[in-house]
Amino acid sequence: MKHVTLVTGNINKLISARQFLEPYGIQVDNVKMDTTEIQSDSIEEIAAFSAKEASDKLKCAVLKNDTGFFIESLNGFPGAYAHSVMEQIGTDGILKLMKGIENRKAYYKEAFAYCEYGKEPVVFIAITSGRLAKRKSGSYGMRIDPIFIPDGHTKTMAHYPDDKRFHLWNTSAYDEIANYLLGKEKH
């Protein structure tokens, strides 16, 4: 059985990784450790740097992910800085910035960096598209969930409990990771 260590302290990230990778026969465990989060506009660079650092410290294959939130009419703001922006202005601040703006298209972009010890990271991307609501609604989730409506839905992500909300995300990166790992096993 193939094995990977997910570097996170977030139980929901661990549950997701297990839910999508274990059916492929890939065992996922986790380690909570601090890694350097470089300042970059690119979540791919942030995830890759952290994965390389963790792999070098742990001396094993790791998976690290980073997520950004991009609003089309704000030229991609807050992007890779979503965590910091949400701590500073929150969903109320985002809604104020969007007041009177008709183009409400937005998306989450997740970068998953897989890194084997002594090698360079490989990055996989998943994008979950949607739009911003005009007001907060729902009681589940965190941060942006009360104002983000995924494509194909009429309610914000905050209307769905964890077990349902997981299915709203684009999980194609997990399939790509699994295919990559299983393909490496054959060579």
N, CA and C of each residue as an Amber inpcrd file, in Angstrom:
protein
   561
   0.8460000  -1.1870000   0.0000000   0.0000000   0.0000000   0.0000000
   0.8870000   1.2450000   0.0000000   0.5950000   2.1730000  -0.8710000
   1.3070000   3.4460000  -0.9530000   0.9500000   4.2740000   0.2850000
   1.8850000   5.1160000   0.7270000   1.7030000   5.8890000   1.9500000
   2.1410000   7.3310000   1.7220000   1.3830000   8.2620000   2.2700000
   1.7680000   9.6710000   2.2200000   1.4100000  10.3240000   3.5480000
   2.2400000  11.2900000   3.9650000   1.9930000  12.0370000   5.1920000
   1.4720000  13.4220000   4.8300000   0.2670000  13.7110000   5.2690000
  -0.3310000  15.0220000   5.0580000   0.1430000  15.9370000   6.1780000
   0.7300000  17.0530000   5.8140000   1.2260000  17.9980000   6.8060000
   0.1230000  19.0150000   7.0740000  -0.5760000  18.8160000   8.1870000
  -1.6690000  19.7130000   8.5650000  -2.0870000  19.4540000  10.0100000
  -2.6390000  20.4690000  10.6130000  -3.2750000  20.3220000  11.9060000
  -4.7890000  20.4040000  11.7670000  -5.2430000  20.5170000  10.5290000
  -6.6640000  20.6840000  10.2370000  -7.3010000  19.3090000  10.0150000
  -8.1360000  18.8930000  10.9350000  -8.7590000  17.5640000  10.8700000
  -9.6110000  17.4130000   9.6110000 -10.2450000  18.4970000   9.1540000
 -11.0780000  18.4120000   7.9500000 -10.2470000  18.1260000   6.7040000
  -9.0390000  18.6820000   6.6300000  -8.1490000  18.3870000   5.5020000
  -7.7370000  16.9170000   5.5290000  -7.4920000  16.3910000   6.7340000
  -7.1240000  14.9800000   6.8660000  -8.2860000  14.0730000   6.4530000
  -9.4760000  14.3950000   6.9160000 -10.6610000  13.6000000   6.5530000
 -10.8470000  13.5920000   5.0370000 -10.7270000  14.7620000   4.4130000
 -10.8750000  14.8570000   2.9510000  -9.8370000  14.0030000   2.2370000
  -8.5760000  14.1520000   2.6260000  -7.5040000  13.3970000   1.9690000
  -7.7450000  11.8980000   2.0930000  -8.1240000  11.4640000   3.2720000
  -8.3950000  10.0250000   3.4600000  -9.5960000   9.5830000   2.6250000
 -10.6450000  10.3790000   2.6410000 -11.8710000  10.0410000   1.9230000
 -11.5950000   9.8350000   0.4320000 -10.7200000  10.6360000  -0.1360000
 -10.4920000  10.5740000  -1.5780000  -9.2890000   9.7240000  -1.9880000
  -8.2910000   9.5590000  -1.1230000  -7.0950000   8.8040000  -1.5180000
  -7.1170000   7.3480000  -1.0650000  -7.7120000   7.0610000   0.0740000
  -7.6950000   5.6790000   0.5660000  -8.4210000   4.6920000  -0.3460000
  -9.5050000   5.0920000  -1.0460000 -10.1070000   4.1440000  -2.0010000
  -9.1370000   3.7100000  -3.1160000  -8.1120000   4.5140000  -3.3540000
  -7.0810000   4.1500000  -4.3320000  -6.0020000   3.2520000  -3.7140000
  -6.1290000   2.9610000  -2.4290000  -5.1160000   2.1620000  -1.7560000
  -3.9490000   2.9940000  -1.2590000  -4.1570000   4.2790000  -1.0770000
  -3.1070000   5.1740000  -0.5870000  -3.4240000   5.5300000   0.8580000
  -2.5700000   5.0790000   1.7580000  -2.7620000   5.3420000   3.1870000
  -2.3060000   6.7680000   3.4900000  -3.1230000   7.4940000   4.2550000
  -2.8180000   8.8760000   4.6070000  -2.7470000   8.9980000   6.1230000
  -1.5940000   9.4450000   6.6090000  -1.5140000   9.8170000   8.0160000
  -1.1910000  11.3110000   8.0450000  -1.0380000  11.8600000   9.2220000
  -0.7270000  13.2870000   9.2470000   0.2450000  13.6420000  10.3450000
   0.8890000  14.7620000  10.1160000   1.7930000  15.3480000  11.0910000
   1.4380000  16.8260000  11.1630000   1.2790000  17.2990000  12.3840000
   1.0520000  18.7260000  12.5690000   2.4120000  19.3480000  12.8570000
   2.8320000  20.2080000  11.9620000   4.1080000  20.8950000  12.1620000
   4.0560000  22.2550000  11.4850000   4.7900000  23.1850000  12.0450000
   4.8690000  24.5020000  11.4290000   5.8630000  24.4540000  10.2820000
   5.4790000  25.0440000   9.1800000   6.3850000  25.2130000   8.0530000
   6.3940000  26.6900000   7.6950000   7.4170000  27.0970000   7.0110000
   7.5200000  28.4810000   6.5810000   6.4790000  28.7470000   5.5070000
   5.6950000  29.7810000   5.7170000   4.7440000  30.1780000   4.6730000
   5.3090000  31.4260000   4.0120000   5.9330000  31.2080000   2.8610000
   6.5420000  32.3250000   2.1540000   5.4710000  33.3150000   1.7040000
   5.8630000  34.5560000   1.5290000   4.9430000  35.5640000   0.9990000
   5.0170000  35.5070000  -0.5140000   3.9330000  35.1260000  -1.1240000
   3.8750000  34.9860000  -2.5690000   2.4410000  35.1590000  -3.0200000
   2.2620000  35.6450000  -4.2330000   0.9280000  35.7270000  -4.8200000
   0.4750000  34.3700000  -5.3390000   1.3790000  33.3970000  -5.3580000
   1.1150000  32.0750000  -5.9290000   0.9240000  31.0220000  -4.8370000
  -0.2840000  30.4690000  -4.7650000  -0.4910000  29.4080000  -3.7860000
   0.3090000  28.1600000  -4.1610000   0.5890000  27.9860000  -5.4590000
   1.4110000  26.8550000  -5.8890000   2.8060000  26.9560000  -5.2850000
   3.4080000  28.1480000  -5.3240000   4.7370000  28.3530000  -4.7430000
   4.7180000  28.1560000  -3.2350000   3.6770000  28.6560000  -2.5890000
   3.5660000  28.5320000  -1.1290000   3.4930000  27.0600000  -0.7310000
   2.6080000  26.3040000  -1.3860000   2.4540000  24.8800000  -1.0670000
   3.7320000  24.1080000  -1.3620000   4.3670000  24.3810000  -2.4980000
   5.5890000  23.6660000  -2.8850000   6.7230000  23.9310000  -1.9010000
   6.8990000  25.1730000  -1.5070000   7.9610000  25.5160000  -0.5640000
   7.7450000  24.7970000   0.7620000   6.5100000  24.8330000   1.2670000
   6.1900000  24.1830000   2.5470000   6.3560000  22.6690000   2.4650000
   5.9450000  22.0710000   1.3470000   6.0750000  20.6230000   1.1770000
   7.5390000  20.2050000   1.1610000   8.3690000  20.9460000   0.4480000
   9.8010000  20.6350000   0.3720000  10.4280000  20.7330000   1.7590000
  10.1070000  21.7930000   2.4690000  10.6430000  21.9910000   3.8200000
  10.2140000  20.8340000   4.7440000   8.9380000  20.4680000   4.7010000
   8.4390000  19.3850000   5.5540000   9.0700000  18.0470000   5.1870000
   9.1740000  17.7680000   3.9020000   9.7740000  16.5110000   3.4530000
  11.2330000  16.4120000   3.8980000  11.9620000  17.5130000   3.7800000
  13.3670000  17.5190000   4.2110000  13.4880000  17.2880000   5.7210000
  12.5830000  17.8730000   6.4930000  12.6310000  17.7090000   7.9590000
  12.1950000  16.3040000   8.3830000  11.1260000  15.7980000   7.7700000
  10.5690000  14.5010000   8.1670000  11.2440000  13.3140000   7.4780000
  11.9740000  13.6050000   6.3870000  12.6590000  12.5690000   5.6070000
  11.6900000  11.5170000   5.0530000  10.5560000  12.0140000   4.5430000
   9.5620000  11.1240000   3.9520000   8.7380000  11.8890000   2.9170000
   7.8830000  11.1690000   2.2140000   6.9900000  11.7820000   1.2340000
   5.8530000  12.4910000   1.9630000   5.5920000  13.7310000   1.5750000
   4.5400000  14.5100000   2.2220000   3.6190000  15.1300000   1.1840000
   2.4380000  15.4880000   1.6590000   1.4640000  16.2280000   0.8740000
   1.0820000  17.4500000   1.6900000   1.1520000  18.6190000   1.0750000
   0.8110000  19.8720000   1.7550000  -0.0970000  20.6500000   0.8340000
  -1.1360000  21.2430000   1.3800000  -1.9810000  22.0480000   0.5090000
  -2.1280000  23.4660000   1.0220000  -2.4130000  24.3410000   0.0930000
  -2.6670000  25.7370000   0.4060000  -3.8510000  26.1630000  -0.4460000
  -4.6710000  27.0370000   0.0970000  -5.8700000  27.4670000  -0.5980000
  -5.9190000  28.9810000  -0.6840000  -6.3350000  29.4690000  -1.8370000
  -6.5640000  30.8960000  -2.0210000  -7.9940000  31.1180000  -2.4720000
  -8.4670000  32.3400000  -2.3240000  -9.8140000  32.6950000  -2.7540000
  -9.7060000  33.9170000  -3.6540000 -10.2520000  33.8070000  -4.8550000
 -10.0490000  34.8120000  -5.8860000 -11.3870000  35.3820000  -6.3520000
 -11.5090000  36.7150000  -6.3170000 -12.7340000  37.3970000  -6.7380000
 -12.4280000  38.1160000  -8.0490000 -13.1240000  37.7200000  -9.0970000
 -12.8480000  38.2240000 -10.4490000 -12.8950000  39.7490000 -10.5390000
 -13.9480000  40.3610000 -10.0250000 -14.1080000  41.8150000 -10.1710000
 -13.1280000  42.6150000  -9.3040000 -12.4390000  41.9480000  -8.3930000
 -11.4190000  42.6070000  -7.5670000 -10.0140000  42.1890000  -8.0150000
  -9.9040000  41.8230000  -9.2940000  -8.6180000  41.4250000  -9.8790000
  -7.9350000  40.2880000  -9.1180000  -8.7470000  39.3550000  -8.6330000
  -8.1980000  38.1870000  -7.9440000  -7.9860000  38.3630000  -6.4550000
  -8.2590000  39.5370000  -5.9210000  -8.1490000  39.7660000  -4.4830000
  -9.1700000  38.9000000  -3.7590000  -8.8760000  38.3130000  -2.6190000
  -7.6420000  38.3680000  -1.8440000  -6.5850000  37.3330000  -2.2600000
  -6.9380000  36.4090000  -3.1320000  -5.9610000  35.4550000  -3.6570000
  -5.2710000  34.6420000  -2.5850000  -3.9510000  34.5940000  -2.6740000
  -3.1460000  33.8060000  -1.7340000  -3.1780000  34.3810000  -0.3200000
  -3.6870000  35.5910000  -0.1890000  -3.7220000  36.2620000   1.1140000
  -5.0810000  36.1520000   1.7970000  -5.8990000  35.2250000   1.3520000
  -7.2700000  35.0890000   1.8630000  -7.3110000  34.9210000   3.3810000
  -6.4500000  34.0880000   3.9240000  -6.4550000  33.8400000   5.3740000
  -6.2360000  35.1560000   6.1280000  -5.2210000  35.8880000   5.7460000
  -4.8980000  37.1520000   6.4060000  -6.0070000  38.1900000   6.2130000
  -6.5300000  38.2830000   4.9990000  -7.5950000  39.2420000   4.7090000
  -8.8410000  38.9180000   5.5290000  -9.1630000  37.6400000   5.6350000
 -10.3450000  37.2670000   6.4090000 -10.1580000  37.5870000   7.8880000
  -8.9420000  37.4570000   8.3970000  -8.6880000  37.8350000   9.7880000
  -8.8410000  39.3430000   9.9830000  -8.4820000  40.1150000   8.9590000
  -8.5210000  41.5720000   9.0650000  -9.9160000  42.1560000   8.8250000
 -10.5690000  41.7570000   7.7270000 -11.8520000  42.4060000   7.3870000
 -13.0410000  41.4510000   7.3900000 -12.7840000  40.1470000   7.3720000
 -13.8490000  39.1590000   7.4380000 -14.8140000  39.2140000   6.2590000
 -15.8650000  38.4240000   6.3660000 -16.8540000  38.3810000   5.2770000
 -17.5960000  39.7140000   5.1490000 -17.7910000  40.4160000   6.2720000
 -18.4560000  41.7160000   6.2030000 -17.6410000  42.6910000   5.3570000
 -16.3420000  42.6640000   5.5130000 -15.4620000  43.5310000   4.7320000
 -15.4870000  43.1820000   3.2500000 -15.5050000  41.8930000   2.9470000
 -15.5910000  41.4610000   1.5440000 -16.9080000  41.9480000   0.9410000
 -17.9950000  41.7800000   1.6830000 -19.3000000  42.2340000   1.1840000
 -19.3270000  43.7550000   0.9610000 -18.6580000  44.5180000   1.8260000
 -18.5790000  45.9750000   1.6310000 -17.8110000  46.3010000   0.3520000
 -16.7070000  45.5940000   0.1270000 -15.9300000  45.8170000  -1.0950000
 -16.7460000  45.5100000  -2.3490000 -17.6730000  44.5650000  -2.2280000
 -18.4650000  44.1080000  -3.3760000 -19.7760000  44.8800000  -3.5540000
 -20.0560000  45.8100000  -2.6580000 -21.3170000  46.5530000  -2.7320000
 -21.4370000  47.2590000  -4.0810000 -22.5570000  47.0180000  -4.7550000
 -22.8330000  47.6420000  -6.0360000 -22.1360000  46.9740000  -7.2290000
 -21.3740000  45.9440000  -6.9910000 -20.6700000  45.2590000  -8.0780000
 -21.5110000  44.0790000  -8.5600000 -21.8150000  44.0710000  -9.8400000
 -22.6500000  43.0100000 -10.4120000 -21.8820000  41.7050000 -10.6550000
 -20.6420000  41.8100000 -11.1350000 -19.8370000  40.6100000 -11.3930000
 -19.3850000  40.0300000 -10.0550000 -20.0000000  38.9450000  -9.6480000
 -19.7170000  38.3490000  -8.3440000 -19.0080000  37.0040000  -8.4750000
 -18.4470000  36.7310000  -9.6620000 -17.7370000  35.4680000  -9.8770000
 -16.5140000  35.3840000  -8.9680000 -16.3330000  34.1890000  -8.3930000
 -15.2040000  33.9590000  -7.4950000 -14.8690000  32.4740000  -7.5270000
 -13.6970000  32.1380000  -7.0180000 -13.3330000  30.7240000  -6.9410000
 -12.2890000  30.4700000  -5.8630000 -12.3690000  29.2690000  -5.3270000
 -11.3210000  28.7460000  -4.4610000 -10.3190000  28.0370000  -5.3630000
  -9.0560000  28.2140000  -5.0820000  -8.0080000  27.4880000  -5.7900000
  -7.1640000  26.7820000  -4.7380000  -7.1070000  25.4690000  -4.8740000
  -6.3010000  24.6620000  -3.9530000  -5.0880000  24.1340000  -4.6860000
  -3.9410000  24.2870000  -4.0580000  -2.6970000  23.7210000  -4.5880000
  -2.2460000  22.6290000  -3.6260000  -2.0940000  21.4170000  -4.1530000
  -1.6110000  20.2800000  -3.3810000  -0.1870000  19.9860000  -3.8510000
   0.7700000  20.1040000  -2.9540000   2.1590000  19.8340000  -3.3130000
   2.5850000  18.5030000  -2.6920000   3.0030000  17.5750000  -3.5590000
   3.5120000  16.2800000  -3.1250000   5.0270000  16.3290000  -3.2660000
   5.7280000  15.9460000  -2.2090000   7.1840000  15.9910000  -2.2610000
   7.7840000  14.7580000  -1.5990000   8.5920000  14.0360000  -2.3480000
   9.3520000  12.9160000  -1.8040000  10.6640000  13.4530000  -1.2560000
  11.1620000  12.8020000  -0.2050000  12.4070000  13.2440000   0.4270000
  13.5430000  13.3020000  -0.5950000  14.2100000  14.4390000  -0.6260000
  15.3520000  14.6110000  -1.5180000  14.9900000  14.9930000  -2.9430000
  13.7030000  15.1920000  -3.2130000  13.2700000  15.5310000  -4.5720000
  12.5140000  16.8610000  -4.5680000  12.1890000  17.3020000  -5.7580000
  11.4270000  18.5420000  -5.9010000   9.9270000  18.2360000  -5.8500000
   9.1300000  19.1730000  -5.3300000   7.6780000  18.9510000  -5.2390000
   6.9910000  18.9510000  -6.6050000   5.8730000  18.2310000  -6.6550000
   4.9800000  18.2250000  -7.8070000   3.6620000  18.8060000  -7.3140000
   3.1030000  19.7670000  -8.0670000   1.9110000  20.4800000  -7.6020000
   0.6970000  20.1240000  -8.4620000  -0.4230000  19.9040000  -7.7820000
  -1.7040000  19.5830000  -8.4200000  -2.7010000  20.6620000  -8.0100000
  -3.5600000  21.0680000  -8.9480000  -4.4780000  22.1870000  -8.7150000
  -5.9310000  21.7320000  -8.8430000  -6.7730000  22.2780000  -7.9740000
  -8.2260000  22.0960000  -8.0840000  -8.8810000  23.4640000  -7.8920000
  -9.8270000  23.7680000  -8.7480000 -10.5490000  25.0440000  -8.6640000
 -12.0330000  24.7630000  -8.4550000 -12.5930000  25.4010000  -7.4420000
 -14.0340000  25.3240000  -7.1760000 -14.6260000  26.6950000  -7.4700000
 -15.3690000  26.7770000  -8.5570000 -15.9200000  28.0560000  -9.0120000
 -17.2940000  28.3190000  -8.4210000 -17.6230000  29.5890000  -8.3680000
 -18.9350000  29.9870000  -7.8750000 -19.1030000  31.4910000  -7.9510000
 -19.8760000  32.0050000  -7.0050000 -20.1290000  33.4440000  -6.9700000
 -20.3580000  33.8690000  -5.5130000 -20.2310000  35.1540000  -5.2850000
 -20.4600000  35.6940000  -3.9550000 -21.9230000  36.0710000  -3.7660000
 -22.4600000  35.6920000  -2.6230000 -23.8140000  36.0930000  -2.2470000
 -23.7900000  37.5870000  -1.8980000 -24.9470000  38.1840000  -1.8040000
 -25.0210000  39.6040000  -1.4400000 -25.0940000  39.7910000   0.0720000
 -25.3540000  38.6940000   0.7800000 -25.3700000  38.7320000   2.2430000
 -24.9830000  37.3640000   2.7890000 -24.5510000  37.3500000   4.0260000
 -24.1470000  36.1030000   4.6670000 -25.3740000  35.2500000   4.9540000
 -25.1990000  33.9260000   4.8170000 -26.2590000  33.0100000   5.2320000
 -25.6660000  31.6310000   5.4720000 -26.3120000  30.8920000   6.3550000
 -25.8500000  29.5610000   6.7170000 -25.0260000  29.5900000   7.9970000
 -24.9150000  28.4310000   8.6240000 -24.2250000  28.3860000   9.9170000
 -23.0700000  27.3820000   9.9660000 -22.7970000  26.7060000   8.8690000
 -21.7180000  25.7230000   8.8460000 -20.4680000  26.3180000   8.1990000
 -19.3780000  25.5960000   8.3530000 -18.1490000  25.9910000   7.6840000
 -17.4330000  27.1090000   8.3980000 -16.5960000  27.7960000   7.6300000
 -15.7800000  28.8460000   8.2240000 -15.4660000  29.9120000   7.1870000
 -14.9150000  30.9680000   7.6390000 -14.4110000  32.0820000   6.8410000
 -15.3300000  32.5190000   5.7100000 -15.0690000  32.0810000   4.4930000
 -15.7790000  32.5780000   3.3150000 -17.0580000  31.7940000   3.0300000
 -17.2170000  30.6350000   3.6520000 -18.3720000  29.7740000   3.3640000
 -19.7300000  30.4830000   3.4480000 -19.9400000  31.4160000   4.3850000
 -21.2620000  32.0700000   4.4580000 -21.5860000  33.0080000   3.2920000
 -20.5820000  33.2940000   2.4320000 -20.8730000  34.1920000   1.3030000
 -20.5440000  33.5620000  -0.0590000 -20.0820000  32.3120000  -0.0790000
 -19.6910000  31.6820000  -1.3480000 -20.7270000  30.6490000  -1.7770000
 -21.2680000  30.8380000  -2.9830000 -22.2420000  29.9130000  -3.5680000
 -21.5430000  29.1550000  -4.6970000 -21.3090000  27.8410000  -4.5290000
 -20.6360000  27.1010000  -5.5960000 -21.5110000  26.9800000  -6.8390000
 -20.8680000  26.9300000  -8.0000000 -21.6020000  26.7480000  -9.2540000
 -22.5390000  25.5470000  -9.1450000 -23.7280000  25.6960000  -9.6990000
 -24.7060000  24.6150000  -9.6890000 -25.5560000  24.5750000  -8.4350000
 -25.3540000  25.5300000  -7.5270000 -26.1120000  25.5650000  -6.2730000
 -26.7270000  26.9440000  -6.0820000 -27.7080000  27.0130000  -5.2000000
 -28.3920000  28.2840000  -4.9370000 -28.1390000  28.8030000  -3.5270000
 -27.4920000  27.9910000  -2.6940000 -27.2080000  28.3750000  -1.3050000
 -25.7000000  28.4570000  -1.0910000 -25.3240000  29.2350000  -0.0740000
 -23.9020000  29.3310000   0.2640000 -23.4080000  27.9930000   0.8240000
 -22.0950000  27.8270000   0.8130000 -21.5000000  26.6020000   1.3590000
 -21.8400000  26.4290000   2.8370000 -22.0970000  27.5370000   3.5210000
 -22.4020000  27.4810000   4.9520000 -23.7490000  26.8440000   5.2560000
 -24.5190000  26.5150000   4.2420000 -25.7950000  25.8180000   4.4460000
 -25.6120000  24.3050000   4.5150000 -24.4060000  23.8250000   4.2870000
 -24.1680000  22.3850000   4.2100000 -23.2330000  21.9320000   5.3280000
 -23.6340000  20.9050000   6.0960000 -22.7270000  20.3720000   7.1210000
 -21.4930000  19.7540000   6.4470000 -20.4590000  19.5080000   7.2370000
 -19.1790000  19.0180000   6.7110000 -19.3330000  17.8580000   5.7440000
 -20.1280000  16.8530000   6.1150000 -20.2270000  15.6540000   5.2760000
 -20.8510000  15.9450000   3.9160000 -21.6360000  16.9950000   3.8170000
 -22.2290000  17.4040000   2.5300000 -21.3350000  18.4240000   1.8160000
 -20.7270000  19.3220000   2.5940000 -19.9010000  20.3930000   2.0230000
 -18.6700000  19.8330000   1.3020000 -18.1160000  18.7200000   1.8050000
 -16.9560000  18.1010000   1.1510000 -17.2470000  17.8020000  -0.3120000
 -18.4850000  17.4790000  -0.6180000 -18.8500000  17.1010000  -1.9840000
 -19.0630000  18.3080000  -2.9050000 -19.0270000  19.5080000  -2.3500000
 -19.1840000  20.7120000  -3.1590000 -17.8520000  21.1620000  -3.7750000
 -16.7670000  20.6600000  -3.2160000 -15.4330000  21.0380000  -3.6890000
 -15.0650000  20.2590000  -4.9400000 -14.2940000  20.8840000  -5.8000000
 -13.6940000  20.1760000  -6.9290000 -12.5690000  19.3170000  -6.3470000
 -12.7080000  18.0220000  -6.4620000 -11.7280000  17.1030000  -5.8740000
 -10.8440000  16.4430000  -6.9250000 -10.8280000  16.9960000  -8.1240000
 -10.0570000  16.3830000  -9.2120000  -8.5730000  16.2840000  -8.8970000
  -8.0590000  17.1770000  -8.0780000  -6.6280000  17.1060000  -7.7320000
  -6.3050000  15.8180000  -6.9860000  -7.2350000  15.3400000  -6.1690000
  -6.9890000  14.0760000  -5.4690000  -6.8540000  12.9220000  -6.4650000
  -7.6970000  12.9230000  -7.5040000  -7.5860000  11.8910000  -8.5350000
  -6.2330000  11.9870000  -9.2360000  -5.7990000  13.2120000  -9.5310000
  -4.5060000  13.4130000 -10.1840000  -3.3600000  12.9490000  -9.2890000
  -3.4520000  13.2530000  -8.0060000  -2.4180000  12.8150000  -7.0530000
  -2.3670000  11.2910000  -7.0150000  -3.5310000  10.6630000  -6.8880000
  -3.5920000   9.1950000  -6.8260000  -3.0100000   8.5770000  -8.0950000
  -3.4070000   9.0830000  -9.2540000  -2.8910000   8.5490000 -10.5150000
  -1.3810000   8.7400000 -10.6160000  -0.8990000   9.8780000 -10.1480000
   0.5380000  10.1330000 -10.1590000   1.2750000   9.1340000  -9.2570000
   0.7800000   8.9610000  -8.0480000   1.4400000   8.0520000  -7.0950000
   1.3660000   6.5980000  -7.5730000   0.2190000   6.1970000  -8.0690000
   0.0740000   4.8150000  -8.5410000   0.8810000   4.5810000  -9.8120000
   1.0050000   5.6030000 -10.6470000   1.8300000   5.5070000 -11.8450000
   3.2970000   5.3710000 -11.5160000   3.7500000   6.0620000 -10.4610000
   5.1510000   5.9640000 -10.0160000   5.4510000   4.5710000  -9.5010000
   4.4600000   3.9550000  -8.8730000   4.6340000   2.6140000  -8.3130000
   4.9200000   1.5820000  -9.4030000   4.3470000   1.8060000 -10.5960000
   4.4910000   0.8440000 -11.6870000   5.8440000   0.9400000 -12.3810000
   6.5490000   2.0570000 -12.2030000   7.8060000   2.2540000 -12.9190000
   8.9890000   1.7840000 -12.1160000
